[in-house]
Amino acid sequence: MSKRVQDEKPPMLPEAEAWHQEEIQAQNVRYRGIVEEIDALEPEREKWIEEFLSIIQTKGFNMTGDTRRKIGKQEIAEKPDRPDAMRVIW
């Protein structure tokens, strides 16, 4: 197999490596903060989902123009039985 340019990257300068590590740490801190916020919304999100499912089963939704369609219970998928089923951020 022949060498490809994208397989060989130049070594990072020490300053660039230090900056890179700082950025990784800062992004990990931001990520953890976002995960905490979204996980804290879980009970409220459950309520929103229940309200949405109720609306589309009773009132329906507009398919096109003023044509409405109700979604039957048999058409709605069941929530998976695992702790991370509704997780937003991975």
N, CA, C and O atoms as a CHARMM CRD file, in Angstrom:
* protein
*
  360
    1    1 MET  N      0.84400  -1.17000   0.00000 PROA 1      0.00000
    2    1 MET  CA     0.00000   0.00000   0.00000 PROA 1      0.00000
    3    1 MET  C      0.89400   1.23800   0.00000 PROA 1      0.00000
    4    1 MET  O      1.90400   1.28700   0.70200 PROA 1      0.00000
    5    2 SER  N      0.52300   2.20000  -0.76600 PROA 2      0.00000
    6    2 SER  CA     1.33800   3.40500  -0.86500 PROA 2      0.00000
    7    2 SER  C      1.05900   4.34600   0.30300 PROA 2      0.00000
    8    2 SER  O      0.01000   4.28800   0.94400 PROA 2      0.00000
    9    3 LYS  N      2.03700   5.21300   0.55400 PROA 3      0.00000
   10    3 LYS  CA     1.88000   6.21300   1.61100 PROA 3      0.00000
   11    3 LYS  C      0.87300   7.26200   1.16200 PROA 3      0.00000
   12    3 LYS  O      0.80200   7.62300  -0.01300 PROA 3      0.00000
   13    4 ARG  N      0.10400   7.73700   2.12200 PROA 4      0.00000
   14    4 ARG  CA    -0.84400   8.79900   1.82200 PROA 4      0.00000
   15    4 ARG  C     -0.53300   9.98700   2.71500 PROA 4      0.00000
   16    4 ARG  O     -0.16800   9.82200   3.87900 PROA 4      0.00000
   17    5 VAL  N     -0.67700  11.16600   2.17300 PROA 5      0.00000
   18    5 VAL  CA    -0.32500  12.38700   2.88500 PROA 5      0.00000
   19    5 VAL  C     -1.11700  12.51600   4.17900 PROA 5      0.00000
   20    5 VAL  O     -0.56500  12.91500   5.20300 PROA 5      0.00000
   21    6 GLN  N     -2.40700  12.18200   4.14500 PROA 6      0.00000
   22    6 GLN  CA    -3.23500  12.37200   5.34200 PROA 6      0.00000
   23    6 GLN  C     -2.88500  11.39200   6.45500 PROA 6      0.00000
   24    6 GLN  O     -3.33700  11.57100   7.58600 PROA 6      0.00000
   25    7 ASP  N     -2.08600  10.35600   6.16400 PROA 7      0.00000
   26    7 ASP  CA    -1.67600   9.41100   7.20100 PROA 7      0.00000
   27    7 ASP  C     -0.47300   9.90800   7.99300 PROA 7      0.00000
   28    7 ASP  O     -0.18100   9.38200   9.06700 PROA 7      0.00000
   29    8 GLU  N      0.20700  10.88500   7.49100 PROA 8      0.00000
   30    8 GLU  CA     1.38100  11.42000   8.17500 PROA 8      0.00000
   31    8 GLU  C      1.11000  12.86100   8.58500 PROA 8      0.00000
   32    8 GLU  O      0.97100  13.74100   7.73500 PROA 8      0.00000
   33    9 LYS  N      1.03700  13.09400   9.87700 PROA 9      0.00000
   34    9 LYS  CA     0.83500  14.46800  10.32000 PROA 9      0.00000
   35    9 LYS  C      2.09900  14.94300  11.02200 PROA 9      0.00000
   36    9 LYS  O      2.78900  14.15600  11.67000 PROA 9      0.00000
   37   10 PRO  N      2.39600  16.21400  10.89400 PROA 10     0.00000
   38   10 PRO  CA     3.59800  16.73300  11.53300 PROA 10     0.00000
   39   10 PRO  C      3.43800  16.74000  13.05700 PROA 10     0.00000
   40   10 PRO  O      2.31700  16.81900  13.56000 PROA 10     0.00000
   41   11 PRO  N      4.54400  16.65800  13.78700 PROA 11     0.00000
   42   11 PRO  CA     4.43200  16.68800  15.24800 PROA 11     0.00000
   43   11 PRO  C      3.94100  18.06200  15.71100 PROA 11     0.00000
   44   11 PRO  O      4.23600  19.08700  15.09600 PROA 11     0.00000
   45   12 MET  N      3.18300  18.05300  16.81600 PROA 12     0.00000
   46   12 MET  CA     2.67800  19.31300  17.37000 PROA 12     0.00000
   47   12 MET  C      3.77200  19.99600  18.16000 PROA 12     0.00000
   48   12 MET  O      4.57600  19.34400  18.82500 PROA 12     0.00000
   49   13 LEU  N      3.79400  21.29900  18.08200 PROA 13     0.00000
   50   13 LEU  CA     4.70400  22.07600  18.90200 PROA 13     0.00000
   51   13 LEU  C      4.23000  21.98300  20.35500 PROA 13     0.00000
   52   13 LEU  O      3.03700  21.79300  20.59300 PROA 13     0.00000
   53   14 PRO  N      5.12300  22.11000  21.31600 PROA 14     0.00000
   54   14 PRO  CA     4.70600  22.02400  22.73300 PROA 14     0.00000
   55   14 PRO  C      3.61700  23.03100  23.10500 PROA 14     0.00000
   56   14 PRO  O      2.71700  22.71600  23.88300 PROA 14     0.00000
   57   15 GLU  N      3.70000  24.25000  22.54500 PROA 15     0.00000
   58   15 GLU  CA     2.67400  25.26000  22.84200 PROA 15     0.00000
   59   15 GLU  C      1.31600  24.82400  22.28700 PROA 15     0.00000
   60   15 GLU  O      0.28200  24.99500  22.93200 PROA 15     0.00000
   61   16 ALA  N      1.34100  24.26400  21.08700 PROA 16     0.00000
   62   16 ALA  CA     0.09700  23.81400  20.46500 PROA 16     0.00000
   63   16 ALA  C     -0.47800  22.63500  21.24100 PROA 16     0.00000
   64   16 ALA  O     -1.69200  22.55600  21.43100 PROA 16     0.00000
   65   17 GLU  N      0.36200  21.73400  21.68400 PROA 17     0.00000
   66   17 GLU  CA    -0.10100  20.58500  22.46700 PROA 17     0.00000
   67   17 GLU  C     -0.71500  21.04700  23.78900 PROA 17     0.00000
   68   17 GLU  O     -1.73900  20.51400  24.21600 PROA 17     0.00000
   69   18 ALA  N     -0.09900  22.03100  24.43500 PROA 18     0.00000
   70   18 ALA  CA    -0.63600  22.55900  25.69500 PROA 18     0.00000
   71   18 ALA  C     -2.00300  23.20500  25.45800 PROA 18     0.00000
   72   18 ALA  O     -2.93900  22.99100  26.22800 PROA 18     0.00000
   73   19 TRP  N     -2.10900  23.99900  24.38300 PROA 19     0.00000
   74   19 TRP  CA    -3.38500  24.63100  24.05500 PROA 19     0.00000
   75   19 TRP  C     -4.43800  23.55800  23.77200 PROA 19     0.00000
   76   19 TRP  O     -5.58200  23.66300  24.21500 PROA 19     0.00000
   77   20 HSD  N     -4.03600  22.53200  23.03100 PROA 20     0.00000
   78   20 HSD  CA    -4.95100  21.44700  22.66900 PROA 20     0.00000
   79   20 HSD  C     -5.49000  20.76600  23.92700 PROA 20     0.00000
   80   20 HSD  O     -6.68900  20.50200  24.01200 PROA 20     0.00000
   81   21 GLN  N     -4.63600  20.48200  24.89200 PROA 21     0.00000
   82   21 GLN  CA    -5.06900  19.83900  26.13600 PROA 21     0.00000
   83   21 GLN  C     -5.99900  20.75100  26.94200 PROA 21     0.00000
   84   21 GLN  O     -6.96600  20.28100  27.54100 PROA 21     0.00000
   85   22 GLU  N     -5.70300  22.05600  26.95500 PROA 22     0.00000
   86   22 GLU  CA    -6.57300  23.01500  27.64300 PROA 22     0.00000
   87   22 GLU  C     -7.96400  23.02800  27.02000 PROA 22     0.00000
   88   22 GLU  O     -8.97300  23.04700  27.72500 PROA 22     0.00000
   89   23 GLU  N     -8.00500  23.01700  25.69600 PROA 23     0.00000
   90   23 GLU  CA    -9.28300  23.01200  24.98100 PROA 23     0.00000
   91   23 GLU  C    -10.07500  21.74300  25.27800 PROA 23     0.00000
   92   23 GLU  O    -11.28700  21.80400  25.48300 PROA 23     0.00000
   93   24 ILE  N     -9.41000  20.61100  25.30200 PROA 24     0.00000
   94   24 ILE  CA   -10.07900  19.34900  25.60700 PROA 24     0.00000
   95   24 ILE  C    -10.69600  19.41100  27.00000 PROA 24     0.00000
   96   24 ILE  O    -11.84500  19.01300  27.18900 PROA 24     0.00000
   97   25 GLN  N     -9.94300  19.90500  27.97000 PROA 25     0.00000
   98   25 GLN  CA   -10.46600  20.00800  29.33700 PROA 25     0.00000
   99   25 GLN  C    -11.65700  20.97300  29.40900 PROA 25     0.00000
  100   25 GLN  O    -12.65300  20.69100  30.07400 PROA 25     0.00000
  101   26 ALA  N    -11.54400  22.10600  28.72300 PROA 26     0.00000
  102   26 ALA  CA   -12.63000  23.09300  28.74000 PROA 26     0.00000
  103   26 ALA  C    -13.88800  22.51600  28.09300 PROA 26     0.00000
  104   26 ALA  O    -14.99700  22.73800  28.57900 PROA 26     0.00000
  105   27 GLN  N    -13.71600  21.78100  27.00500 PROA 27     0.00000
  106   27 GLN  CA   -14.87300  21.18900  26.33600 PROA 27     0.00000
  107   27 GLN  C    -15.51100  20.10600  27.20100 PROA 27     0.00000
  108   27 GLN  O    -16.73400  19.96800  27.21500 PROA 27     0.00000
  109   28 ASN  N    -14.70300  19.34100  27.91700 PROA 28     0.00000
  110   28 ASN  CA   -15.25200  18.32400  28.81100 PROA 28     0.00000
  111   28 ASN  C    -16.07500  18.96600  29.92900 PROA 28     0.00000
  112   28 ASN  O    -17.12100  18.44000  30.30900 PROA 28     0.00000
  113   29 VAL  N    -15.60900  20.09600  30.45500 PROA 29     0.00000
  114   29 VAL  CA   -16.35000  20.81500  31.48800 PROA 29     0.00000
  115   29 VAL  C    -17.68600  21.30100  30.92300 PROA 29     0.00000
  116   29 VAL  O    -18.72400  21.14000  31.56400 PROA 29     0.00000
  117   30 ARG  N    -17.66500  21.89900  29.71500 PROA 30     0.00000
  118   30 ARG  CA   -18.90900  22.37200  29.08800 PROA 30     0.00000
  119   30 ARG  C    -19.86000  21.20900  28.83200 PROA 30     0.00000
  120   30 ARG  O    -21.06300  21.32500  29.06700 PROA 30     0.00000
  121   31 TYR  N    -19.32800  20.09500  28.35200 PROA 31     0.00000
  122   31 TYR  CA   -20.14500  18.92100  28.05700 PROA 31     0.00000
  123   31 TYR  C    -20.83800  18.41500  29.32700 PROA 31     0.00000
  124   31 TYR  O    -22.03500  18.12500  29.31600 PROA 31     0.00000
  125   32 ARG  N    -20.08000  18.31400  30.41200 PROA 32     0.00000
  126   32 ARG  CA   -20.67900  17.83900  31.67300 PROA 32     0.00000
  127   32 ARG  C    -21.79100  18.78500  32.13700 PROA 32     0.00000
  128   32 ARG  O    -22.82000  18.33500  32.64100 PROA 32     0.00000
  129   33 GLY  N    -21.58400  20.08500  31.96700 PROA 33     0.00000
  130   33 GLY  CA   -22.61600  21.05700  32.33400 PROA 33     0.00000
  131   33 GLY  C    -23.88200  20.88700  31.50800 PROA 33     0.00000
  132   33 GLY  O    -24.99000  20.95600  32.04100 PROA 33     0.00000
  133   34 ILE  N    -23.72000  20.66500  30.21200 PROA 34     0.00000
  134   34 ILE  CA   -24.87100  20.46600  29.33100 PROA 34     0.00000
  135   34 ILE  C    -25.60600  19.18700  29.71400 PROA 34     0.00000
  136   34 ILE  O    -26.83500  19.17100  29.77800 PROA 34     0.00000
  137   35 VAL  N    -24.86000  18.12100  29.96800 PROA 35     0.00000
  138   35 VAL  CA   -25.47800  16.85300  30.35700 PROA 35     0.00000
  139   35 VAL  C    -26.27000  17.01500  31.65200 PROA 35     0.00000
  140   35 VAL  O    -27.37900  16.49400  31.76800 PROA 35     0.00000
  141   36 GLU  N    -25.71500  17.72600  32.61800 PROA 36     0.00000
  142   36 GLU  CA   -26.41700  17.94700  33.88900 PROA 36     0.00000
  143   36 GLU  C    -27.72200  18.71300  33.66800 PROA 36     0.00000
  144   36 GLU  O    -28.75400  18.36700  34.24200 PROA 36     0.00000
  145   37 GLU  N    -27.67300  19.76100  32.82900 PROA 37     0.00000
  146   37 GLU  CA   -28.87700  20.54400  32.55600 PROA 37     0.00000
  147   37 GLU  C    -29.95800  19.69400  31.90500 PROA 37     0.00000
  148   37 GLU  O    -31.12200  19.74700  32.30000 PROA 37     0.00000
  149   38 ILE  N    -29.57000  18.91700  30.91500 PROA 38     0.00000
  150   38 ILE  CA   -30.55000  18.11100  30.19400 PROA 38     0.00000
  151   38 ILE  C    -31.08200  16.98600  31.07600 PROA 38     0.00000
  152   38 ILE  O    -32.27300  16.67700  31.03100 PROA 38     0.00000
  153   39 ASP  N    -30.22000  16.37500  31.87200 PROA 39     0.00000
  154   39 ASP  CA   -30.68300  15.32600  32.78500 PROA 39     0.00000
  155   39 ASP  C    -31.64600  15.89400  33.83000 PROA 39     0.00000
  156   39 ASP  O    -32.57400  15.20800  34.25700 PROA 39     0.00000
  157   40 ALA  N    -31.42600  17.14300  34.23800 PROA 40     0.00000
  158   40 ALA  CA   -32.31900  17.76700  35.21000 PROA 40     0.00000
  159   40 ALA  C    -33.70900  18.01700  34.61300 PROA 40     0.00000
  160   40 ALA  O    -34.69600  18.09900  35.34300 PROA 40     0.00000
  161   41 LEU  N    -33.77900  18.13600  33.29100 PROA 41     0.00000
  162   41 LEU  CA   -35.05600  18.36600  32.61300 PROA 41     0.00000
  163   41 LEU  C    -35.84100  17.07400  32.38400 PROA 41     0.00000
  164   41 LEU  O    -36.96400  17.12800  31.88200 PROA 41     0.00000
  165   42 GLU  N    -35.28800  15.93300  32.73300 PROA 42     0.00000
  166   42 GLU  CA   -35.91100  14.64600  32.42300 PROA 42     0.00000
  167   42 GLU  C    -37.37100  14.54600  32.87100 PROA 42     0.00000
  168   42 GLU  O    -38.20900  14.14000  32.06500 PROA 42     0.00000
  169   43 PRO  N    -37.71900  14.89500  34.11600 PROA 43     0.00000
  170   43 PRO  CA   -39.13700  14.79600  34.51100 PROA 43     0.00000
  171   43 PRO  C    -40.04500  15.69600  33.67300 PROA 43     0.00000
  172   43 PRO  O    -41.15900  15.31900  33.31200 PROA 43     0.00000
  173   44 GLU  N    -39.53900  16.89300  33.37500 PROA 44     0.00000
  174   44 GLU  CA   -40.33800  17.81900  32.56900 PROA 44     0.00000
  175   44 GLU  C    -40.46800  17.30500  31.12900 PROA 44     0.00000
  176   44 GLU  O    -41.52700  17.43000  30.51500 PROA 44     0.00000
  177   45 ARG  N    -39.40300  16.73600  30.60700 PROA 45     0.00000
  178   45 ARG  CA   -39.44200  16.17200  29.25100 PROA 45     0.00000
  179   45 ARG  C    -40.44200  15.02400  29.17000 PROA 45     0.00000
  180   45 ARG  O    -41.15500  14.88900  28.17600 PROA 45     0.00000
  181   46 GLU  N    -40.49700  14.19800  30.21100 PROA 46     0.00000
  182   46 GLU  CA   -41.46400  13.09800  30.25000 PROA 46     0.00000
  183   46 GLU  C    -42.89100  13.64900  30.15000 PROA 46     0.00000
  184   46 GLU  O    -43.73600  13.09900  29.44300 PROA 46     0.00000
  185   47 LYS  N    -43.13800  14.74900  30.87500 PROA 47     0.00000
  186   47 LYS  CA   -44.45800  15.37600  30.84000 PROA 47     0.00000
  187   47 LYS  C    -44.75500  15.91800  29.44000 PROA 47     0.00000
  188   47 LYS  O    -45.86500  15.75100  28.93600 PROA 47     0.00000
  189   48 TRP  N    -43.76600  16.56700  28.80900 PROA 48     0.00000
  190   48 TRP  CA   -43.95000  17.10000  27.46200 PROA 48     0.00000
  191   48 TRP  C    -44.28100  15.98500  26.47800 PROA 48     0.00000
  192   48 TRP  O    -45.15200  16.14000  25.62300 PROA 48     0.00000
  193   49 ILE  N    -43.58700  14.87200  26.60300 PROA 49     0.00000
  194   49 ILE  CA   -43.81500  13.74700  25.69400 PROA 49     0.00000
  195   49 ILE  C    -45.22600  13.20200  25.88100 PROA 49     0.00000
  196   49 ILE  O    -45.91700  12.91900  24.90300 PROA 49     0.00000
  197   50 GLU  N    -45.65900  13.05200  27.13700 PROA 50     0.00000
  198   50 GLU  CA   -47.00900  12.56100  27.41100 PROA 50     0.00000
  199   50 GLU  C    -48.05700  13.51500  26.83500 PROA 50     0.00000
  200   50 GLU  O    -49.04300  13.06600  26.25000 PROA 50     0.00000
  201   51 GLU  N    -47.85500  14.82300  26.99300 PROA 51     0.00000
  202   51 GLU  CA   -48.79100  15.80400  26.45100 PROA 51     0.00000
  203   51 GLU  C    -48.83900  15.71500  24.92800 PROA 51     0.00000
  204   51 GLU  O    -49.91500  15.76200  24.33200 PROA 51     0.00000
  205   52 PHE  N    -47.67700  15.58800  24.30600 PROA 52     0.00000
  206   52 PHE  CA   -47.61400  15.48600  22.84200 PROA 52     0.00000
  207   52 PHE  C    -48.36100  14.24300  22.36100 PROA 52     0.00000
  208   52 PHE  O    -49.15600  14.31500  21.42400 PROA 52     0.00000
  209   53 LEU  N    -48.10300  13.10800  23.00300 PROA 53     0.00000
  210   53 LEU  CA   -48.76900  11.87400  22.60100 PROA 53     0.00000
  211   53 LEU  C    -50.28100  11.97800  22.79500 PROA 53     0.00000
  212   53 LEU  O    -51.04800  11.46900  21.97800 PROA 53     0.00000
  213   54 SER  N    -50.70300  12.62600  23.85500 PROA 54     0.00000
  214   54 SER  CA   -52.13100  12.81800  24.09400 PROA 54     0.00000
  215   54 SER  C    -52.75400  13.67100  22.99300 PROA 54     0.00000
  216   54 SER  O    -53.83600  13.35800  22.49800 PROA 54     0.00000
  217   55 ILE  N    -52.07400  14.74200  22.61200 PROA 55     0.00000
  218   55 ILE  CA   -52.59900  15.64100  21.58000 PROA 55     0.00000
  219   55 ILE  C    -52.72700  14.93100  20.24000 PROA 55     0.00000
  220   55 ILE  O    -53.75800  15.04900  19.57800 PROA 55     0.00000
  221   56 ILE  N    -51.69200  14.19100  19.82600 PROA 56     0.00000
  222   56 ILE  CA   -51.77700  13.56600  18.50900 PROA 56     0.00000
  223   56 ILE  C    -52.76200  12.39400  18.48700 PROA 56     0.00000
  224   56 ILE  O    -53.19600  11.96900  17.41700 PROA 56     0.00000
  225   57 GLN  N    -53.11700  11.86900  19.67300 PROA 57     0.00000
  226   57 GLN  CA   -54.10500  10.79100  19.71400 PROA 57     0.00000
  227   57 GLN  C    -55.53500  11.32200  19.80400 PROA 57     0.00000
  228   57 GLN  O    -56.46700  10.66600  19.34000 PROA 57     0.00000
  229   58 THR  N    -55.71300  12.49000  20.39100 PROA 58     0.00000
  230   58 THR  CA   -57.07200  13.01900  20.54400 PROA 58     0.00000
  231   58 THR  C    -57.40900  14.03500  19.45000 PROA 58     0.00000
  232   58 THR  O    -58.42500  13.88800  18.76900 PROA 58     0.00000
  233   59 LYS  N    -56.59300  15.03900  19.27500 PROA 59     0.00000
  234   59 LYS  CA   -56.85900  16.06500  18.26500 PROA 59     0.00000
  235   59 LYS  C    -56.28100  15.70500  16.90700 PROA 59     0.00000
  236   59 LYS  O    -56.83700  16.07200  15.87200 PROA 59     0.00000
  237   60 GLY  N    -55.16100  14.98500  16.91100 PROA 60     0.00000
  238   60 GLY  CA   -54.48400  14.67800  15.66800 PROA 60     0.00000
  239   60 GLY  C    -53.52300  15.78800  15.28900 PROA 60     0.00000
  240   60 GLY  O    -53.22900  16.67600  16.08900 PROA 60     0.00000
  241   61 PHE  N    -53.03700  15.72300  14.05100 PROA 61     0.00000
  242   61 PHE  CA   -52.12600  16.75800  13.56500 PROA 61     0.00000
  243   61 PHE  C    -52.49200  17.07300  12.12300 PROA 61     0.00000
  244   61 PHE  O    -53.12600  16.26200  11.44800 PROA 61     0.00000
  245   62 ASN  N    -52.09700  18.24000  11.65200 PROA 62     0.00000
  246   62 ASN  CA   -52.39000  18.62900  10.27700 PROA 62     0.00000
  247   62 ASN  C    -51.44000  17.91900   9.33400 PROA 62     0.00000
  248   62 ASN  O    -50.22600  18.11200   9.39900 PROA 62     0.00000
  249   63 MET  N    -51.99600  17.09600   8.45400 PROA 63     0.00000
  250   63 MET  CA   -51.16700  16.41500   7.46100 PROA 63     0.00000
  251   63 MET  C    -50.85500  17.37100   6.31500 PROA 63     0.00000
  252   63 MET  O    -49.70100  17.56400   5.93300 PROA 63     0.00000
  253   64 THR  N    -51.91300  17.95800   5.78500 PROA 64     0.00000
  254   64 THR  CA   -51.76300  18.91500   4.70500 PROA 64     0.00000
  255   64 THR  C    -52.96300  19.85800   4.73900 PROA 64     0.00000
  256   64 THR  O    -54.11200  19.42000   4.80600 PROA 64     0.00000
  257   65 GLY  N    -52.68400  21.13000   4.69400 PROA 65     0.00000
  258   65 GLY  CA   -53.76800  22.09900   4.75500 PROA 65     0.00000
  259   65 GLY  C    -54.59200  21.92000   6.01400 PROA 65     0.00000
  260   65 GLY  O    -54.06600  21.99400   7.12500 PROA 65     0.00000
  261   66 ASP  N    -55.89400  21.68300   5.83900 PROA 66     0.00000
  262   66 ASP  CA   -56.75800  21.50500   7.01200 PROA 66     0.00000
  263   66 ASP  C    -57.14800  20.03700   7.21900 PROA 66     0.00000
  264   66 ASP  O    -58.09800  19.74700   7.94600 PROA 66     0.00000
  265   67 THR  N    -56.42700  19.12000   6.59300 PROA 67     0.00000
  266   67 THR  CA   -56.67600  17.69400   6.78900 PROA 67     0.00000
  267   67 THR  C    -55.95100  17.23300   8.03900 PROA 67     0.00000
  268   67 THR  O    -54.72600  17.31200   8.13000 PROA 67     0.00000
  269   68 ARG  N    -56.73500  16.74400   9.01300 PROA 68     0.00000
  270   68 ARG  CA   -56.15500  16.28600  10.27700 PROA 68     0.00000
  271   68 ARG  C    -56.17300  14.76700  10.31500 PROA 68     0.00000
  272   68 ARG  O    -57.04500  14.12200   9.73400 PROA 68     0.00000
  273   69 ARG  N    -55.19300  14.21300  11.01000 PROA 69     0.00000
  274   69 ARG  CA   -55.11400  12.77100  11.17200 PROA 69     0.00000
  275   69 ARG  C    -54.78600  12.46000  12.62200 PROA 69     0.00000
  276   69 ARG  O    -53.86900  13.04200  13.20000 PROA 69     0.00000
  277   70 LYS  N    -55.54400  11.53800  13.20300 PROA 70     0.00000
  278   70 LYS  CA   -55.26200  11.09400  14.56700 PROA 70     0.00000
  279   70 LYS  C    -54.34200   9.87800  14.50000 PROA 70     0.00000
  280   70 LYS  O    -54.43000   9.05800  13.58600 PROA 70     0.00000
  281   71 ILE  N    -53.47400   9.78400  15.47500 PROA 71     0.00000
  282   71 ILE  CA   -52.54900   8.66000  15.57700 PROA 71     0.00000
  283   71 ILE  C    -53.10900   7.68700  16.60800 PROA 71     0.00000
  284   71 ILE  O    -53.35500   8.06600  17.75300 PROA 71     0.00000
  285   72 GLY  N    -53.30700   6.45600  16.21300 PROA 72     0.00000
  286   72 GLY  CA   -53.83100   5.45700  17.13900 PROA 72     0.00000
  287   72 GLY  C    -52.75300   4.95900  18.09100 PROA 72     0.00000
  288   72 GLY  O    -51.56100   5.06400  17.80200 PROA 72     0.00000
  289   73 LYS  N    -53.18000   4.41400  19.23000 PROA 73     0.00000
  290   73 LYS  CA   -52.22200   3.88700  20.22100 PROA 73     0.00000
  291   73 LYS  C    -51.31500   2.82400  19.61600 PROA 73     0.00000
  292   73 LYS  O    -50.13500   2.74200  19.95600 PROA 73     0.00000
  293   74 GLN  N    -51.86900   2.00600  18.71600 PROA 74     0.00000
  294   74 GLN  CA   -51.08100   0.92600  18.12000 PROA 74     0.00000
  295   74 GLN  C    -49.96900   1.45800  17.21100 PROA 74     0.00000
  296   74 GLN  O    -49.02800   0.72500  16.90800 PROA 74     0.00000
  297   75 GLU  N    -50.05700   2.70300  16.77400 PROA 75     0.00000
  298   75 GLU  CA   -49.03300   3.28400  15.89800 PROA 75     0.00000
  299   75 GLU  C    -47.88500   3.92100  16.67200 PROA 75     0.00000
  300   75 GLU  O    -46.85000   4.24900  16.09200 PROA 75     0.00000
  301   76 ILE  N    -48.06200   4.09400  17.96500 PROA 76     0.00000
  302   76 ILE  CA   -47.03300   4.75200  18.76900 PROA 76     0.00000
  303   76 ILE  C    -46.11500   3.69700  19.37200 PROA 76     0.00000
  304   76 ILE  O    -46.56500   2.75500  20.02500 PROA 76     0.00000
  305   77 ALA  N    -44.83400   3.87400  19.14100 PROA 77     0.00000
  306   77 ALA  CA   -43.85300   2.92000  19.67000 PROA 77     0.00000
  307   77 ALA  C    -43.78700   3.02300  21.18400 PROA 77     0.00000
  308   77 ALA  O    -43.96200   4.10400  21.74600 PROA 77     0.00000
  309   78 GLU  N    -43.53700   1.90700  21.83800 PROA 78     0.00000
  310   78 GLU  CA   -43.40200   1.91100  23.28500 PROA 78     0.00000
  311   78 GLU  C    -42.00600   2.37900  23.67100 PROA 78     0.00000
  312   78 GLU  O    -41.02900   2.15000  22.95900 PROA 78     0.00000
  313   79 LYS  N    -41.94700   3.03200  24.80700 PROA 79     0.00000
  314   79 LYS  CA   -40.66300   3.50300  25.32600 PROA 79     0.00000
  315   79 LYS  C    -39.82100   2.28400  25.71600 PROA 79     0.00000
  316   79 LYS  O    -40.31200   1.40300  26.42300 PROA 79     0.00000
  317   80 PRO  N    -38.56600   2.21700  25.26700 PROA 80     0.00000
  318   80 PRO  CA   -37.71200   1.08900  25.63300 PROA 80     0.00000
  319   80 PRO  C    -37.51000   1.01800  27.14800 PROA 80     0.00000
  320   80 PRO  O    -37.48900   2.04100  27.83300 PROA 80     0.00000
  321   81 ASP  N    -37.36500  -0.19500  27.65200 PROA 81     0.00000
  322   81 ASP  CA   -37.21900  -0.39400  29.09000 PROA 81     0.00000
  323   81 ASP  C    -35.74300  -0.45500  29.46100 PROA 81     0.00000
  324   81 ASP  O    -35.20400  -1.52200  29.75700 PROA 81     0.00000
  325   82 ARG  N    -35.10800   0.69900  29.44000 PROA 82     0.00000
  326   82 ARG  CA   -33.71000   0.81400  29.86300 PROA 82     0.00000
  327   82 ARG  C    -33.49400   2.21200  30.41200 PROA 82     0.00000
  328   82 ARG  O    -34.18500   3.14300  29.99800 PROA 82     0.00000
  329   83 PRO  N    -32.56100   2.38500  31.32500 PROA 83     0.00000
  330   83 PRO  CA   -32.39500   3.67800  32.00900 PROA 83     0.00000
  331   83 PRO  C    -32.04400   4.84300  31.07800 PROA 83     0.00000
  332   83 PRO  O    -32.42900   5.98000  31.34800 PROA 83     0.00000
  333   84 ASP  N    -31.33500   4.58100  30.01000 PROA 84     0.00000
  334   84 ASP  CA   -30.89600   5.68400  29.13600 PROA 84     0.00000
  335   84 ASP  C    -31.77500   5.81400  27.89700 PROA 84     0.00000
  336   84 ASP  O    -31.33600   6.37700  26.89400 PROA 84     0.00000
  337   85 ALA  N    -32.99800   5.31200  27.94300 PROA 85     0.00000
  338   85 ALA  CA   -33.87100   5.31200  26.75900 PROA 85     0.00000
  339   85 ALA  C    -34.17500   6.70700  26.24600 PROA 85     0.00000
  340   85 ALA  O    -34.29900   6.90100  25.03700 PROA 85     0.00000
  341   86 MET  N    -34.29500   7.66400  27.11700 PROA 86     0.00000
  342   86 MET  CA   -34.66200   9.01900  26.70300 PROA 86     0.00000
  343   86 MET  C    -33.47300   9.97300  26.76700 PROA 86     0.00000
  344   86 MET  O    -33.65800  11.19000  26.76600 PROA 86     0.00000
  345   87 ARG  N    -32.28400   9.44700  26.82200 PROA 87     0.00000
  346   87 ARG  CA   -31.10200  10.29000  26.93600 PROA 87     0.00000
  347   87 ARG  C    -30.89600  11.09700  25.65500 PROA 87     0.00000
  348   87 ARG  O    -31.00900  10.56300  24.55100 PROA 87     0.00000
  349   88 VAL  N    -30.59900  12.36100  25.80700 PROA 88     0.00000
  350   88 VAL  CA   -30.43700  13.25800  24.66100 PROA 88     0.00000
  351   88 VAL  C    -28.99600  13.34200  24.22400 PROA 88     0.00000
  352   88 VAL  O    -28.71000  13.29500  23.02800 PROA 88     0.00000
  353   89 ILE  N    -28.08400  13.46700  25.16400 PROA 89     0.00000
  354   89 ILE  CA   -26.66900  13.64400  24.86000 PROA 89     0.00000
  355   89 ILE  C    -25.91100  12.39300  25.20400 PROA 89     0.00000
  356   89 ILE  O    -26.07200  11.84500  26.29400 PROA 89     0.00000
  357   90 TRP  N    -25.08500  11.93100  24.28900 PROA 90     0.00000
  358   90 TRP  CA   -24.28500  10.71700  24.49900 PROA 90     0.00000
  359   90 TRP  C    -22.84000  11.07200  24.61300 PROA 90     0.00000
  360   90 TRP  O    -22.00000  10.19100  24.79300 PROA 90     0.00000
